[in-house]
Amino acid sequence: MILKYNFYGADTADCVPVNDKYSSIADPKMLYDMLSEIWCEYTCAPRMRLMWTPENKTLGQCSITAFLVQDIFGGEVYGILRRGGNYHCYNVVGGCVFDLTSEQFGDEKLCYENNPVQLRDVHFAKEEKKQRYEYLKAELEKKLSAEYTVLKIFDDDYGCEGVPDDEEPMCSVLVTDGNGSEKWLKYPDSFLTENDIKIGSKIRITE
């Protein structure tokens, strides 16, 4: 099964970590999957918490998410000026522009050009925002600390039409933790090759 991501820039969000601490995160889509299990009412901006729901999980998460993305993939954080004077933050890494929290705006089209750079020192001058960022980062690192063993690796079946030209071949990977619990994961074939991941390999993944 090919997963469909709806955040802005998902189709071209193929950058890789520049920080070895996060080397097991294949790309921004994998990070999105992990953060989807962490974003919550607490990590939401206080002024939006009453509106936050699991169905609108990216609401009020933009700045802390964008700066965490920067920790992992490098690049710059930019901001789109919103009504009320706040900035909606997103990431630019090389020529790759993506916004992991864009889904909170529904069908509204945002402009991702000619926006100002955002500085973490300015944003984290607000203590509550800094604390939410640190919580988000700590929870992500907890997930990365879970070690699993690879049991099976299968190339995904794309049928007679083969892999679409604009998509990378994916593999399904069966892993187990130390307690015998098993789960299936999706990884780009190139990620497995580049990291020499094979049956018996130890990997750190989302719990």
Residue pairs with C-beta under 8 A, 6 or more apart in sequence:
1 156
2 156
2 167
2 170
3 29
3 186
5 13
5 29
5 32
6 103
7 13
7 32
7 58
7 98
7 99
7 100
7 101
7 102
7 103
8 90
8 97
8 98
8 99
8 102
8 110
8 112
9 28
9 90
9 96
9 97
9 98
9 99
9 112
10 28
10 29
10 32
10 98
11 166
12 96
12 97
12 98
13 27
13 28
13 29
13 96
13 98
14 27
14 28
14 96
14 168
15 27
15 28
15 73
15 74
15 75
15 93
15 94
15 96
16 26
16 27
16 73
17 23
17 25
17 72
17 73
18 72
18 73
18 74
19 71
19 72
19 74
21 141
22 71
22 72
22 144
23 195
24 144
24 203
24 204
24 205
25 31
25 34
25 72
25 144
26 187
26 188
26 191
27 188
27 191
28 69
28 73
28 91
28 98
28 100
31 69
31 72
31 100
32 100
33 206
34 140
34 143
34 206
35 61
35 65
35 68
35 100
35 136
35 140
36 57
37 143
37 206
38 136
38 139
38 140
38 143
39 57
39 58
39 61
39 65
39 136
40 52
40 57
41 49
41 52
42 132
42 135
43 60
43 61
43 64
43 132
43 135
43 136
44 52
44 59
44 60
44 61
45 60
45 61
45 63
45 129
45 132
46 128
47 60
48 59
48 60
49 60
51 59
51 60
52 59
52 60
53 59
56 103
56 104
58 65
58 100
58 101
58 102
58 103
58 104
59 101
59 104
60 104
61 101
61 104
61 136
62 88
62 89
62 90
62 99
62 101
62 104
63 77
63 87
63 89
63 118
63 123
63 129
63 133
64 129
64 132
64 133
64 136
65 89
65 100
65 101
65 136
66 77
66 89
66 90
66 91
66 100
66 101
66 118
67 77
67 89
67 120
67 123
67 124
67 133
68 133
68 136
68 137
68 140
69 75
69 77
69 91
69 100
70 76
70 77
70 91
70 120
71 137
73 91
73 93
74 93
75 91
75 92
75 93
75 94
75 96
76 91
76 92
76 93
76 117
77 89
77 90
77 91
77 92
77 117
77 118
77 120
78 89
78 90
78 91
78 92
78 112
78 115
78 116
78 117
78 118
79 87
79 88
79 89
79 90
79 115
79 116
79 117
79 118
80 87
80 88
80 90
80 110
80 111
80 112
80 115
81 87
81 115
82 88
87 116
87 118
88 101
88 105
88 110
89 118
89 123
90 97
90 98
90 99
90 100
90 101
90 102
90 112
91 97
91 98
91 99
91 100
97 112
99 110
99 112
102 110
123 129
124 130
124 133
142 207
143 205
143 206
143 207
144 204
144 205
145 204
146 177
146 204
146 205
146 206
146 207
147 177
147 178
147 202
147 203
147 204
148 175
148 176
148 177
148 183
148 202
148 203
148 204
148 205
149 175
149 176
149 177
149 200
149 201
149 202
149 203
150 173
150 174
150 175
150 197
150 198
150 199
150 200
150 201
150 202
150 203
151 174
151 175
151 176
151 182
151 199
152 173
152 174
152 199
153 171
153 172
153 173
153 174
153 192
153 197
153 198
153 199
154 171
154 172
154 173
155 169
155 171
155 189
156 169
156 170
156 171
156 172
156 186
158 164
158 169
163 169
168 188
168 189
168 190
169 188
169 189
169 190
170 186
170 187
170 188
170 189
171 186
171 187
171 188
171 189
171 192
172 184
172 185
172 186
173 184
173 185
173 186
173 187
173 192
173 197
174 182
174 183
174 184
174 185
175 182
175 183
175 184
175 185
175 203
175 205
176 182
185 205
187 197
191 197
192 198
197 203
